[in-house]
Amino acid sequence: MVFPGVQKTTWTYDDKAKVYYFHRFYDHQPELNTSNPEVQAEILKIMGFWIQLGLRLPDGCGSLHHRDERRRR
């Protein structure tokens, strides 16, 4: 949990979807499904845009990680 004392949990119930969702940050910032190839492609597209503008390390990159150990090889 990134904000202990501010957020009480990393799981929040969504009344509309009728499911819980995970978030490391605030409850209005749900986690992206970084295992999804479409999400991965979109992240790379967005990062490429900012890198072309000269930004070296977009904020929050430290929270992006591979959950699949095979991808680290």
C-alpha positions as CSV (number, residue, x, y, z in Angstrom):
1,M,0.0,0.0,0.0
2,V,1.5,3.3,-1.1
3,F,-0.5,5.6,1.2
4,P,-1.0,3.9,4.6
5,G,-3.1,5.9,6.9
6,V,-4.8,7.6,3.9
7,Q,-6.1,4.4,2.2
8,K,-7.3,1.7,4.5
9,T,-7.2,-1.1,1.9
10,T,-5.9,-1.9,-1.6
11,W,-9.2,-3.6,-2.6
12,T,-12.4,-1.6,-3.3
13,Y,-15.8,-2.8,-4.3
14,D,-17.4,-1.3,-7.4
15,D,-21.2,-1.2,-7.1
16,K,-21.8,-0.9,-10.8
17,A,-19.6,-3.8,-11.9
18,K,-20.4,-5.8,-8.7
19,V,-16.7,-6.8,-8.2
20,Y,-13.7,-5.8,-6.1
21,Y,-10.7,-4.2,-7.9
22,F,-7.1,-3.8,-6.8
23,H,-5.3,-0.5,-6.5
24,R,-1.9,0.3,-5.0
25,F,-2.6,4.0,-5.0
26,Y,-6.0,5.7,-4.3
27,D,-9.3,3.9,-4.8
28,H,-10.1,6.1,-7.8
29,Q,-6.9,4.8,-9.5
30,P,-7.4,1.1,-10.3
31,E,-4.5,-1.0,-11.3
32,L,-4.0,-1.7,-15.0
33,N,-4.0,-5.3,-16.1
34,T,-0.3,-5.3,-17.3
35,S,-0.6,-8.9,-18.3
36,N,-3.0,-7.9,-21.1
37,P,-1.1,-7.5,-24.4
38,E,-3.3,-4.6,-25.4
39,V,-2.6,-2.7,-22.2
40,Q,1.2,-3.4,-22.7
41,A,1.0,-2.0,-26.2
42,E,-0.8,1.1,-25.0
43,I,1.7,1.7,-22.2
44,L,4.6,1.4,-24.7
45,K,2.8,3.8,-27.1
46,I,2.3,6.4,-24.3
47,M,5.8,6.1,-23.0
48,G,7.2,6.4,-26.6
49,F,5.3,9.7,-27.0
50,W,6.7,11.2,-23.8
51,I,10.3,9.9,-24.5
52,Q,10.1,11.6,-28.0
53,L,9.4,14.8,-26.1
54,G,12.5,14.4,-24.1
55,L,11.1,12.9,-20.8
56,R,13.5,10.3,-19.5
57,L,11.5,8.5,-16.8
58,P,7.7,9.0,-16.6
59,D,6.3,9.3,-13.1
60,G,5.1,5.9,-11.9
61,C,7.4,3.7,-13.9
62,G,8.8,2.3,-10.8
63,S,5.4,0.7,-10.1
64,L,5.3,-1.1,-13.5
65,H,6.8,-4.5,-13.3
66,H,6.5,-7.9,-15.0
67,R,4.4,-10.4,-13.1
68,D,5.6,-13.1,-15.5
69,E,9.1,-14.2,-14.5
70,R,9.7,-15.6,-18.1
71,R,9.6,-12.0,-19.4
72,R,12.7,-11.0,-17.3
73,R,15.0,-13.4,-19.2
